[in-house]
Amino acid sequence: MSLVNVLAPSAFGKVAVMFGGKSAEREVSLRSGNAVLQSLLSQGIDAHRFDPAEQPLTDLLSQQFSRVLIMLHGRGGEDGSLQGALQQLNLPYTGSGVLGSALCMDKIRSKQIWQSLGLPTAQYEIADKSSFDAGSCEAIMAKLGNEVMVKPAQEGSSIGMTRVNNTQQLETAIQDAFEYDDHVLIEQFIQGSEFTVSLLNGQALPSIRMSTPRFFYDYTAKYQADTTEYFCPSGLSSELEAQLAQLALDAFAALDGSGWGRIDFMQDKAGQFYLLEANTVPGMTEKSLVPMAAKQAGLSFSDLSLAVLATSMQGASN
């Protein structure tokens, strides 16, 4: 399947580029959405900004939009709720459907599905706000190797995440994560290199390896720091590149992801890859990873924006 869209601009009709929203990732969404909007406009697409934090979704009908390019990150954009609403409005949209969006957004459900299918993912424990017992922290640390990542189940951009290496830090980190979500993932920390694989139209783009001097690849490292390094090509052998690409495709399919997305990994010192999480609406900012991988594959930002828009024509989202 070709990665490059060959449809005429008029084929898409009137397009709502939906970004902003009310999630904790609003600022990133605004940057992503503006970049995509300007790209589509420069290619003759009848594209318009649509911020659901500022206007009701029913405006999509009254303003006679033909389809929606979703560039909302986080809750309300990636969790299936928006996808369900658009289906009720009978409007085609980009990316994964309701089920795929909901599963990919939930780090705990993602890991449970991957684990059930024998796909490699780090050991983990779950903390629920309603039943959390601080006394369990010592046992959790011992089981997971005394260094863990604490993650709200349904936040992106590393929001609410903490890397800890003692019991007191763990309790504090879990309580902090409860500010974002009632369910918290506590994951064995994998010492090694972090990779990501972008997916487009059923194909894997070249992998990217990230390196940061920070304690981990957090929000600052992703969007603000100048010290983060990106390697694309990532330096893997052709055999490992193919292995990682297939693992990304398998992991995305297992969660019913479609259209486009991104899968994040860790590789330990022995070379074993571990699945971290899936993203159904990855960033499209100047520091984002999907445009970087697309460029390595020979796709410009304009090509990529059109290819993402074209996922709304596939029928799976309708």
C-alpha positions in Angstrom: 0.0 0.0 0.0 1.4 3.4 -0.9 2.2 5.8 1.8 1.7 8.8 -0.4 -1.8 10.2 -1.0 -2.8 10.6 -4.7 -6.3 12.1 -4.3 -7.1 15.5 -5.6 -7.6 18.2 -2.9 -11.3 18.5 -3.9 -11.8 14.8 -3.0 -11.7 15.6 0.7 -14.4 18.3 0.7 -14.5 20.7 3.6 -12.1 19.5 6.4 -12.2 20.3 10.1 -8.7 20.1 11.6 -9.6 19.4 15.2 -7.1 20.5 17.8 -6.8 22.3 21.2 -9.4 20.7 23.4 -9.4 20.5 27.2 -6.9 17.8 28.0 -3.6 18.2 29.8 -1.9 18.0 26.3 -3.8 21.1 24.9 -0.6 23.1 24.3 1.0 20.3 22.3 -2.2 19.8 20.4 -2.3 23.5 19.4 1.2 23.3 18.0 0.5 20.0 16.1 -2.9 21.2 14.8 -1.6 24.5 13.5 1.3 22.8 11.7 -1.0 20.4 10.0 -3.6 23.0 9.2 -1.1 25.3 7.5 0.3 22.3 5.6 -3.1 21.3 4.2 -4.0 24.9 3.3 -0.8 25.2 1.4 -1.8 22.2 -0.7 -5.2 23.5 -1.6 -7.3 21.6 0.9 -10.4 23.4 2.2 -9.2 23.0 5.8 -10.5 24.9 8.8 -9.5 25.1 12.5 -12.0 23.5 14.9 -11.4 23.6 18.7 -14.0 21.6 20.6 -13.1 23.6 23.7 -14.5 26.6 22.0 -17.5 25.3 20.0 -19.9 22.3 20.1 -19.4 19.3 17.8 -22.8 19.9 16.3 -21.2 22.9 14.5 -19.5 20.3 12.3 -22.9 19.6 10.8 -24.3 23.1 10.7 -21.0 24.3 9.0 -21.2 21.4 6.6 -17.9 19.7 7.1 -17.2 16.6 5.1 -14.6 15.0 7.4 -12.5 15.5 10.5 -8.7 15.3 10.9 -8.2 14.6 14.6 -5.1 16.3 16.1 -6.3 16.3 19.7 -3.8 14.6 22.0 -4.9 12.9 25.2 -8.3 12.6 26.8 -11.2 13.6 24.7 -9.2 13.1 21.5 -7.4 9.8 21.7 -9.6 7.8 24.1 -12.5 6.9 21.8 -15.0 9.4 23.1 -14.6 11.8 20.2 -14.5 9.0 17.7 -17.8 7.7 19.0 -19.4 11.2 18.8 -18.2 11.6 15.2 -19.6 8.2 14.3 -23.0 9.3 15.7 -22.7 12.5 13.5 -21.9 10.2 10.5 -18.7 12.1 9.9 -15.5 10.3 8.6 -12.4 10.9 10.7 -8.7 10.1 10.7 -7.0 7.3 12.5 -8.2 4.6 14.8 -11.8 3.9 15.6 -13.6 3.8 19.0 -12.2 0.5 20.3 -8.7 1.0 19.0 -8.5 4.5 20.4 -9.8 3.5 23.8 -7.4 0.5 24.1 -4.3 2.3 22.9 -5.0 5.2 25.3 -5.2 2.9 28.3 -1.6 1.8 29.2 -2.9 -0.9 31.6 -5.3 -2.5 29.1 -2.7 -2.3 26.4 -0.2 -4.2 28.5 -2.8 -6.8 29.5 -3.6 -7.5 25.8 0.0 -7.6 24.8 0.9 -9.9 27.6 -2.0 -12.2 26.8 -0.7 -12.5 23.2 2.9 -13.2 24.3 4.2 -9.9 23.1 7.1 -8.6 25.2 6.3 -6.0 27.8 7.9 -5.1 31.1 6.6 -6.5 34.4 4.0 -4.3 36.1 1.6 -3.7 39.0 -1.6 -1.7 39.1 -2.6 0.8 41.8 -6.3 1.8 42.1 -7.1 5.0 43.9 -10.1 3.5 45.7 -8.1 0.6 47.2 -4.5 1.7 47.3 -2.6 0.7 50.3 0.7 2.5 50.9 1.9 -0.6 52.8 2.1 -2.4 49.5 4.9 -0.2 48.1 7.8 -2.2 49.6 6.5 -5.4 48.1 6.0 -3.8 44.7 9.5 -2.4 44.6 11.0 -5.8 45.5 8.9 -7.6 42.8 9.8 -5.1 40.1 13.5 -4.7 40.7 13.6 -1.6 43.0 13.5 0.9 40.1 10.1 1.6 38.5 8.2 4.0 36.3 4.9 5.3 37.6 2.4 6.3 35.0 -1.3 7.5 35.0 -3.1 4.9 32.9 -4.6 7.4 30.5 -2.3 10.4 30.0 0.2 11.0 27.2 3.3 13.2 26.7 4.8 11.7 29.9 2.4 13.8 31.9 2.2 12.6 35.5 5.0 10.1 35.0 7.8 9.6 37.6 10.9 7.3 37.8 11.5 6.2 41.3 14.0 3.9 43.1 12.8 3.7 46.7 9.6 2.9 48.6 8.9 6.5 49.9 9.4 7.9 46.4 7.0 5.3 45.0 4.2 6.2 47.4 4.6 9.9 46.6 4.7 9.2 42.8 1.5 7.1 43.0 -0.3 9.8 44.9 0.8 12.4 42.4 -0.3 10.2 39.5 -3.8 9.8 41.1 -4.2 13.5 40.4 -4.5 12.6 36.7 -6.1 9.2 36.8 -7.8 6.8 39.3 -5.7 3.9 37.8 -1.9 4.0 37.9 0.6 1.7 36.1 3.7 0.8 38.1 6.2 -0.6 35.6 9.6 -2.3 35.9 12.2 0.2 34.7 14.1 -1.1 31.7 17.7 0.2 31.6 18.7 0.7 28.0 17.8 2.6 24.9 14.4 4.0 24.0 13.0 3.6 20.4 9.8 4.5 18.6 8.3 3.2 15.4 5.7 5.3 13.5 3.0 3.5 11.5 1.2 4.7 8.4 -1.2 2.9 6.3 -0.2 -0.5 7.6 3.5 0.1 7.1 6.3 0.8 9.6 8.4 3.9 9.1 12.1 3.9 10.0 12.7 3.5 13.8 14.0 6.4 15.9 16.3 6.1 18.9 16.0 8.8 21.5 18.7 9.8 24.0 18.4 12.4 26.8 20.6 13.3 29.7 17.5 13.8 31.9 16.4 11.1 34.3 14.0 9.8 31.6 12.4 10.9 28.4 9.9 13.2 30.1 7.7 16.1 28.9 10.6 18.5 29.0 12.9 16.2 27.1 10.1 15.7 24.5 9.0 19.3 23.9 11.4 21.8 25.5 15.0 20.6 26.0 17.7 21.2 23.4 19.8 18.3 24.9 17.6 15.5 23.6 19.1 13.6 20.7 17.3 11.8 18.0 18.8 9.1 15.8 17.1 8.2 12.5 18.3 5.8 11.2 18.4 4.5 14.7 21.5 2.4 14.2 19.9 -1.0 14.4 21.0 -3.7 12.0 18.6 -4.5 9.1 17.5 -7.6 10.9 16.7 -5.9 14.2 15.0 -3.0 12.3 12.7 -5.5 10.6 12.1 -7.3 13.9 11.1 -4.0 15.6 8.9 -2.9 12.7 7.0 -6.2 12.8 6.6 -6.0 16.6 5.2 -2.5 16.2 2.7 -3.6 13.6 1.7 -6.6 15.7 1.3 -4.5 18.8 -0.8 -1.9 17.0 -3.1 -4.5 15.4 -3.6 -6.2 18.7 -5.1 -3.1 20.1 -7.2 -2.5 16.9 -5.2 0.5 15.9 -5.6 1.7 12.3 -4.6 4.4 9.9 -1.6 5.9 11.6 0.0 5.8 15.0 3.2 5.2 16.9 4.5 2.5 19.2 7.2 3.2 21.9 9.8 0.6 23.1 12.7 0.1 25.4 15.6 -2.1 24.5 17.5 -3.6 27.5 21.2 -4.2 27.7 20.8 -7.7 26.3 19.1 -6.4 23.2 15.5 -7.5 24.1 12.7 -5.1 23.1 9.8 -4.3 25.4 6.6 -2.6 24.4 5.9 0.6 26.4 2.7 2.2 24.9 0.7 3.0 21.8 -0.2 6.4 20.4 -3.2 6.9 18.0 -2.7 10.7 17.5 1.0 11.2 17.8 2.5 14.7 17.9 3.0 16.7 14.7 5.1 19.5 16.1 8.5 20.7 15.0 10.1 18.3 17.6 7.7 15.4 16.9 8.8 11.9 15.9 6.4 10.8 13.2 7.5 13.7 10.8 11.1 12.8 11.5 10.5 9.1 10.6 8.5 10.1 7.5 11.3 12.4 6.3 13.7 9.4 6.6 11.2 7.4 4.5 11.2 10.1 1.8 8.0 11.8 2.8 7.8 15.6 3.4 5.6 17.1 6.1 3.1 17.9 3.4 3.1 14.3 2.2 2.6 13.1 5.7 -0.3 15.6 6.5 -2.1 14.4 3.4 -1.5 10.8 4.2 -3.0 11.3 7.6 -6.0 13.1 6.2 -6.4 10.2 3.7 -6.9 7.7 6.5 -10.4 9.3 6.8 -11.2 7.8 3.4 -10.5 4.2 4.4 -13.9 3.4 5.7 -12.8 1.8 9.0 -13.5 5.0 10.8 -17.0 5.4 9.6 
